[in-house]
Amino acid sequence: MKTIILLTISNIFMTFAWYGHLKYRNSPLWIAIAVSWSIALVEYCFQVPANRIGSYHFSTAQLKTIQEVITLAVFVVFSLFYLKEDFKWNYLAGFLCIIAAVFFVFKKW
């Protein structure tokens, strides 16, 4: 559970680092880069421990799968509420395919 919490916090920071500047397209690019790198530094303070702790319980493929699912969940909330973008049916279809991927990665064969 600690891994998932740390990955979620990490993803919130990284989503803002990667996409938050899109709301401020009129600001100079160098400012967007500097702010994004500053946010990414904080993100790594959560990401690295999450992966280290998680490596005792999950394979790296499982860790990456967890990361991607959290990334998409955080991004959906971010794009809907921060960037005010619409959610489309094909996004849901794509996310359902990723959920299928989770099944295959975590299934004991």
C-alpha positions in Angstrom: 0.0 0.0 0.0 2.9 2.4 0.8 4.2 1.9 -2.8 0.8 2.8 -4.3 0.5 5.9 -2.1 4.0 7.1 -3.0 3.4 6.4 -6.7 0.2 8.3 -6.6 1.9 11.4 -5.0 4.7 11.0 -7.5 2.3 11.0 -10.4 0.4 14.0 -9.2 3.7 16.0 -9.2 4.8 14.6 -12.5 1.5 15.3 -14.3 1.8 18.9 -13.2 5.5 19.0 -14.3 4.7 17.6 -17.8 1.3 19.2 -18.5 0.6 22.0 -16.0 2.4 24.6 -18.2 -0.1 24.0 -21.0 -2.5 26.2 -19.1 0.0 29.0 -19.4 1.1 28.9 -23.0 1.9 32.6 -23.1 4.7 32.4 -20.5 8.2 31.9 -21.9 9.3 28.4 -22.6 12.4 28.7 -20.4 10.1 29.4 -17.4 8.0 26.4 -18.2 11.1 24.2 -18.3 12.5 25.6 -15.1 9.3 25.2 -13.2 8.7 21.7 -14.7 12.2 20.6 -13.6 11.7 21.9 -10.1 8.4 20.0 -9.8 10.1 16.9 -11.3 12.8 17.0 -8.6 10.1 16.7 -5.9 8.4 13.9 -7.9 11.6 11.9 -7.8 11.7 12.1 -4.0 8.5 10.0 -4.1 9.1 7.9 -7.2 12.5 6.5 -6.2 11.4 5.3 -2.7 8.1 3.9 -4.2 10.1 1.8 -6.6 12.6 0.7 -4.1 9.9 -0.3 -1.5 7.8 -1.8 -4.2 10.6 -4.0 -5.6 10.4 -6.1 -2.5 6.8 -7.0 -3.3 6.4 -6.7 -7.1 8.4 -7.5 -10.2 9.6 -4.6 -12.3 6.9 -5.3 -14.9 4.2 -5.2 -12.2 5.7 -2.0 -10.8 5.6 -0.4 -14.2 2.0 -1.6 -14.7 0.9 -0.1 -11.4 2.7 3.1 -12.4 0.9 3.3 -15.7 -2.6 2.7 -14.2 -2.0 5.4 -11.6 -0.6 7.7 -14.2 -3.8 7.4 -16.3 -6.1 7.8 -13.3 -4.3 10.9 -12.2 -4.2 12.3 -15.8 -7.9 11.8 -16.3 -8.7 13.8 -13.2 -6.1 16.4 -14.2 -7.3 16.8 -17.7 -10.9 17.1 -16.7 -10.6 19.5 -13.8 -7.4 21.4 -14.4 -7.2 21.6 -18.2 -11.0 21.5 -18.5 -10.9 18.9 -21.4 -13.7 16.7 -22.3 -13.7 12.9 -21.6 -14.5 10.9 -24.8 -15.8 7.3 -25.1 -12.6 6.2 -26.9 -10.5 7.2 -23.9 -12.6 4.9 -21.8 -12.1 2.1 -24.3 -8.4 2.6 -24.2 -8.3 2.6 -20.4 -10.3 -0.7 -20.4 -7.6 -2.2 -22.6 -5.0 -1.2 -20.1 -7.0 -2.8 -17.3 -6.9 -6.0 -19.4 -3.1 -5.6 -19.5 -3.1 -5.4 -15.7 -4.9 -8.7 -15.6 -2.3 -10.4 -17.8 0.7 -8.9 -15.9 -0.6 -9.9 -12.5 -2.2 -13.2 -13.3 -0.3 -16.2 -11.9 0.1 -18.5 -14.9 
